[in-house]
Amino acid sequence: MSEAEVTEYIDSQDEPKRSTLEAVRRIILQIEPNLEQVIMWKSAQFKFNGKIVVGLCAHKNHLSFSTPSADVLESLATDLDEYVTSKNSFQFASGQPLPKSLVSKIVKLRIAELT
């Protein structure tokens, strides 16, 4: 699975899901350009040294942002107050890209866990 397949996955979504996912993808890659992009579990995943950092997924009524680390999301609980959260993911609305500062915190904390 590759960057091209992630592009295909994002491009297959209806608007505004497509543009929202692409905007968040760009933010992720601005923070860490060397992340490997793959499709796993019917979602876009971003890996660092073979380990998942974060993932993006389109659902019928929302989008989700995930990380395998519950610790990362727990440490940012106050930043996630406005989102519906679970142990290692949270939902966000189509047409409303996530704040770059939030994505940056999650990506950097997860990479720090992996190094």
C-alpha positions as CSV (number, residue, x, y, z in Angstrom):
1,M,0.0,0.0,0.0
2,S,1.3,3.4,-0.9
3,E,0.9,7.2,-1.1
4,A,-1.0,6.7,-4.4
5,E,-3.5,4.4,-2.7
6,V,-4.0,7.0,0.1
7,T,-4.6,9.6,-2.6
8,E,-7.1,7.2,-4.3
9,Y,-8.9,6.6,-0.9
10,I,-9.2,10.4,-0.3
11,D,-10.2,11.1,-3.9
12,S,-13.0,8.4,-3.6
13,Q,-14.8,10.4,-0.9
14,D,-17.6,12.8,-1.6
15,E,-17.2,16.5,-0.9
16,P,-16.7,18.0,1.7
17,K,-15.1,14.8,3.1
18,R,-12.5,14.7,0.3
19,S,-11.2,18.2,0.8
20,T,-11.3,18.0,4.6
21,L,-9.3,14.7,4.6
22,E,-6.8,16.2,2.1
23,A,-6.4,19.3,4.2
24,V,-5.6,17.2,7.3
25,R,-3.3,15.0,5.3
26,R,-1.3,18.1,4.2
27,I,-1.0,19.3,7.8
28,I,0.2,15.8,8.9
29,L,2.9,15.8,6.2
30,Q,3.9,19.4,6.8
31,I,4.7,18.3,10.4
32,E,6.6,15.2,9.4
33,P,7.2,14.9,5.6
34,N,8.8,11.5,5.8
35,L,5.9,9.6,7.1
36,E,5.0,6.5,5.1
37,Q,1.4,6.6,3.8
38,V,-0.6,3.4,3.7
39,I,-4.1,2.0,3.6
40,M,-4.9,-0.3,6.5
41,W,-8.3,-1.1,8.0
42,K,-10.0,0.8,5.2
43,S,-8.4,4.0,6.3
44,A,-5.4,6.2,5.6
45,Q,-2.5,5.5,8.0
46,F,0.7,7.4,8.5
47,K,3.7,5.5,9.7
48,F,7.1,6.3,11.2
49,N,9.8,3.6,11.1
50,G,7.0,1.1,10.4
51,K,4.9,2.1,13.3
52,I,1.5,3.9,13.0
53,V,1.6,7.5,14.1
54,V,-1.9,8.6,13.1
55,G,-4.8,7.6,10.9
56,L,-7.7,9.2,9.0
57,C,-11.0,7.6,8.2
58,A,-14.2,8.6,6.5
59,H,-17.5,7.5,7.9
60,K,-21.1,8.1,6.8
61,N,-21.7,11.0,9.1
62,H,-18.3,12.1,10.3
63,L,-14.5,11.8,9.9
64,S,-12.2,10.3,12.4
65,F,-8.6,10.9,13.5
66,S,-6.8,8.1,15.4
67,T,-3.6,7.2,17.0
68,P,-2.7,3.8,18.5
69,S,-1.7,5.6,21.7
70,A,-4.5,6.2,24.2
71,D,-1.8,8.0,26.3
72,V,-1.4,10.7,23.6
73,L,-5.1,11.5,23.5
74,E,-5.5,11.3,27.2
75,S,-2.7,13.9,27.6
76,L,-4.6,16.2,25.3
77,A,-8.0,15.7,26.8
78,T,-8.7,19.4,27.3
79,D,-7.8,20.1,23.6
80,L,-10.3,17.4,22.6
81,D,-13.2,18.7,24.7
82,E,-15.2,19.7,21.6
83,Y,-14.9,16.3,19.9
84,V,-16.6,13.0,20.4
85,T,-13.7,10.8,21.6
86,S,-13.0,7.1,22.2
87,K,-9.9,5.5,23.7
88,N,-7.6,6.2,20.7
89,S,-9.7,8.3,18.2
90,F,-12.0,11.3,17.9
91,Q,-14.6,12.4,15.4
92,F,-14.7,15.6,13.5
93,A,-17.0,17.1,11.0
94,S,-16.6,17.1,7.2
95,G,-15.8,20.6,6.0
96,Q,-14.1,21.6,9.2
97,P,-10.4,20.6,9.0
98,L,-8.7,20.1,12.3
99,P,-6.6,22.9,13.8
100,K,-2.9,22.6,12.7
101,S,-1.9,23.1,16.4
102,L,-3.9,20.0,17.5
103,V,-2.7,17.8,14.7
104,S,0.9,18.9,15.4
105,K,0.6,18.1,19.1
106,I,-0.7,14.6,18.4
107,V,1.8,13.8,15.6
108,K,4.8,15.1,17.7
109,L,3.7,13.3,20.9
110,R,3.2,10.0,19.0
111,I,6.6,10.2,17.3
112,A,8.2,11.0,20.6
113,E,6.7,7.8,22.0
114,L,8.2,5.9,19.1
115,T,11.8,7.3,19.4
